[in-house]
Amino acid sequence: MPRYRMTVEYDGGPYVGWQRQENGPSVQGAIEAAILSLSGETVSIRGAGRTDSGVHAMGQVIHADLSKEWPVFKLQNALNAHLRLAGERVSILEVEVVGEFFDARFSAERRHYVYRIINRRAPLALEAGKAWWVPKVLNHEVMHQAAQILVGRHDFSTFRSAHCQANSPVRTLDRLDVTRNGELIEIRATAQSFLHNQIRSFAGTLKLAGEGKWTPEDVRAALEARNRKACGPVAPPEGLYFMQVDYPAVITDRRKRTQVNGDDDLS
């Protein structure tokens, strides 16, 4: 049974999140419905990360096992046609055949996200639902300074949702950079895996630093508190984008099978 790896883009606004749920449409459900409509097969796909309602993706990675062998371009075009017909805000950007050793979630080495803030007085028109509008002037340099305190291996209990299902709050954060280009402030985060609401919690806390309400040392104190109550407000989901997933080089010899285990309960 061939396994297909797909790179997926989606607008998270219309969905209850990545994961299939009973309380509304999901991105996972939309893709599985397109596969069913195309092939007649009921499959359960696996994604590299689970995102909440309103969170977008430009580089989500999934895998699906199908009984039929498809030319990759034909499968991509056919799935996109079914997604369009269904009115979904989901697009398959790339399809490739991979070995059974590949797992979209567990083979991932690093995940990359960006949180977008539009920092201006005027409300958003074109970017509404695609970024966090913050009218008060933010100092992105102070935000970046505070962000570096969070980089490294820490207990991130302060910055995870009370509903997080990860076994441990300890994670290694490889990167948390804050940059500015005109009105746009971007917070870029990289790690093997993230906790539920971790990046949105970072963004809300760093906003306080950018406003001058918190100092970088206040951010350090929040981290060291290991207490959810010490966190700043959680930033809204529409500013968050799942950008890219890094995997090991393709292993052709299945006897050298490699997997890197890790949660990614970012949402």
Secondary structure as the mmCIF struct_conf table of DSSP 4:
data_model
#
loop_
_struct_conf.conf_type_id
_struct_conf.id
_struct_conf.beg_label_comp_id
_struct_conf.beg_label_asym_id
_struct_conf.beg_label_seq_id
_struct_conf.end_label_comp_id
_struct_conf.end_label_asym_id
_struct_conf.end_label_seq_id
STRN STRN1 ARG A 3 TYR A 10
TURN_TY1_P TURN_TY1_P1 GLY A 13 PRO A 14
BEND BEND1 TYR A 15 VAL A 16
STRN STRN2 GLY A 17 GLY A 17
BEND BEND2 TRP A 18 GLN A 19
BEND BEND3 GLU A 22 GLY A 24
HELX_RH_AL_P HELX_RH_AL_P1 VAL A 27 SER A 39
BEND BEND4 GLY A 40 GLY A 40
STRN STRN3 ARG A 46 GLY A 47
BEND BEND5 ALA A 48 ALA A 48
STRN STRN4 ASP A 52 ASP A 52
TURN_TY1_P TURN_TY1_P2 SER A 53 GLY A 54
STRN STRN5 HIS A 56 ASP A 65
BEND BEND6 SER A 67 LYS A 68
HELX_RH_AL_P HELX_RH_AL_P2 VAL A 72 LEU A 85
TURN_TY1_P TURN_TY1_P3 ALA A 86 GLY A 87
BEND BEND7 ARG A 89 ARG A 89
STRN STRN6 VAL A 90 VAL A 98
TURN_TY1_P TURN_TY1_P4 GLU A 100 PHE A 101
TURN_TY1_P TURN_TY1_P5 ALA A 104 SER A 107
BEND BEND8 GLU A 109 GLU A 109
STRN STRN7 ARG A 110 ASN A 119
BEND BEND9 ARG A 120 ALA A 122
HELX_LH_PP_P HELX_LH_PP_P1 PRO A 123 LEU A 124
BEND BEND10 ALA A 125 ALA A 125
TURN_TY1_P TURN_TY1_P6 LEU A 126 LYS A 130
BEND BEND11 ALA A 131 ALA A 131
STRN STRN8 TRP A 132 VAL A 134
BEND BEND12 LYS A 136 LYS A 136
HELX_RH_AL_P HELX_RH_AL_P3 HIS A 140 GLN A 148
TURN_TY1_P TURN_TY1_P7 ILE A 149 LEU A 150
STRN STRN9 GLY A 152 ASP A 155
HELX_RH_3T_P HELX_RH_3T_P1 SER A 157 PHE A 159
BEND BEND13 ARG A 160 ARG A 160
TURN_TY1_P TURN_TY1_P8 ALA A 162 HIS A 163
BEND BEND14 ASN A 167 ASN A 167
BEND BEND15 PRO A 169 PRO A 169
STRN STRN10 VAL A 170 ASN A 181
TURN_TY1_P TURN_TY1_P9 GLY A 182 GLU A 183
STRN STRN11 LEU A 184 ALA A 191
BEND BEND16 GLN A 192 GLN A 192
TURN_TY1_P TURN_TY1_P10 HIS A 196 ASN A 197
HELX_RH_AL_P HELX_RH_AL_P4 GLN A 198 GLU A 211
TURN_TY1_P TURN_TY1_P11 GLY A 212 GLY A 212
BEND BEND17 LYS A 213 TRP A 214
HELX_RH_AL_P HELX_RH_AL_P5 PRO A 216 ALA A 225
TURN_TY1_P TURN_TY1_P12 ARG A 226 ARG A 226
HELX_RH_3T_P HELX_RH_3T_P2 ARG A 228 ALA A 230
BEND BEND18 CYS A 231 CYS A 231
HELX_LH_PP_P HELX_LH_PP_P2 PRO A 233 PRO A 236
HELX_RH_3T_P HELX_RH_3T_P3 PRO A 237 GLY A 239
STRN STRN12 LEU A 240 ASP A 246
HELX_LH_PP_P HELX_LH_PP_P3 PRO A 248 VAL A 250
HELX_RH_3T_P HELX_RH_3T_P4 ARG A 254 LYS A 256
#
